[in-house]
Amino acid sequence: MPEKGIISLEQAQMAAERFLEGQFKNLKKLGVDKVKLASIGSILIYDISGIATIGGGLISKGTELPFKVQVSANDGTVVGYEWQRMINKTTQD
């Protein structure tokens, strides 16, 4: 049961998903791996992380971007985010 005055875990995840959909116009798939309640000083946040798949189609594979979104547990606003492109490593001899 959530503490008084904070949003639910599901509401925080939905807020993060809406935010990511707004950031990536070609978002094809969104996979949330972890959602946890944390604090930054006296501020409660939900840390939400996973993989977003951008672009792709029938022939080409989409780009996978690991993401982390921080959502305020008080009102559901996004207070921080980060993502980075996964790089396919190849060896050249």
C-alpha positions as CSV (number, residue, x, y, z in Angstrom):
1,M,0.0,0.0,0.0
2,P,1.5,3.4,-1.0
3,E,2.4,5.9,1.6
4,K,0.0,8.8,2.1
5,G,0.6,11.6,-0.4
6,I,2.6,9.6,-3.0
7,I,1.5,8.2,-6.4
8,S,1.5,4.5,-7.0
9,L,4.2,2.6,-8.7
10,E,2.0,2.0,-11.7
11,Q,1.2,5.7,-12.0
12,A,4.9,6.5,-12.0
13,Q,5.6,3.9,-14.7
14,M,2.8,5.4,-16.9
15,A,4.2,8.9,-16.4
16,A,7.7,7.6,-17.5
17,E,6.2,5.8,-20.5
18,R,4.3,9.0,-21.6
19,F,7.5,11.0,-21.3
20,L,9.5,8.6,-23.4
21,E,6.8,8.4,-26.0
22,G,7.0,12.2,-26.3
23,Q,10.8,12.1,-26.6
24,F,11.1,9.4,-29.2
25,K,8.7,9.9,-32.2
26,N,9.7,6.5,-33.7
27,L,9.3,4.5,-30.5
28,K,8.5,0.9,-31.4
29,K,8.9,-0.9,-28.1
30,L,9.3,0.0,-24.5
31,G,10.5,-2.5,-21.9
32,V,10.7,-1.5,-18.2
33,D,13.1,-3.6,-16.3
34,K,13.1,-2.0,-12.9
35,V,11.0,0.4,-10.9
36,K,12.0,1.3,-7.3
37,L,11.1,4.0,-4.8
38,A,14.1,6.0,-3.7
39,S,15.0,9.3,-2.2
40,I,17.2,12.2,-3.2
41,G,17.7,14.1,0.1
42,S,14.2,14.6,1.3
43,I,12.5,14.2,-2.1
44,L,10.9,10.8,-2.9
45,I,11.3,9.6,-6.5
46,Y,10.6,6.5,-8.5
47,D,13.7,5.3,-10.5
48,I,12.4,3.6,-13.6
49,S,14.8,1.9,-16.0
50,G,14.7,-0.3,-19.1
51,I,15.2,-0.4,-22.9
52,A,13.5,1.7,-25.6
53,T,13.6,0.4,-29.2
54,I,13.5,3.2,-31.7
55,G,12.9,2.9,-35.4
56,G,13.3,-0.3,-37.4
57,G,10.9,-2.1,-39.7
58,L,10.5,-5.2,-41.7
59,I,14.1,-5.3,-42.9
60,S,16.2,-3.1,-40.5
61,K,16.5,-3.7,-36.8
62,G,15.6,-0.8,-34.4
63,T,18.1,0.9,-32.2
64,E,18.0,-0.1,-28.5
65,L,18.5,2.7,-26.0
66,P,18.9,1.9,-22.3
67,F,17.0,4.6,-20.3
68,K,16.5,5.8,-16.8
69,V,13.7,8.1,-15.8
70,Q,13.1,9.7,-12.4
71,V,9.5,10.5,-11.5
72,S,8.5,12.6,-8.5
73,A,6.6,10.3,-6.1
74,N,4.5,13.4,-5.0
75,D,3.0,14.5,-8.2
76,G,4.2,12.3,-11.1
77,T,6.4,14.9,-12.8
78,V,9.6,13.8,-14.5
79,V,12.5,15.2,-12.5
80,G,15.4,13.6,-14.4
81,Y,16.2,11.2,-17.2
82,E,19.1,9.7,-19.2
83,W,19.6,7.3,-22.0
84,Q,22.5,6.2,-24.2
85,R,22.8,4.4,-27.5
86,M,24.0,0.8,-27.3
87,I,27.0,0.4,-29.5
88,N,27.6,-2.8,-31.4
89,K,31.2,-3.7,-30.9
90,T,33.1,-5.2,-33.8
91,T,36.7,-6.2,-34.0
92,Q,38.9,-5.2,-36.9
93,D,42.1,-7.2,-37.5
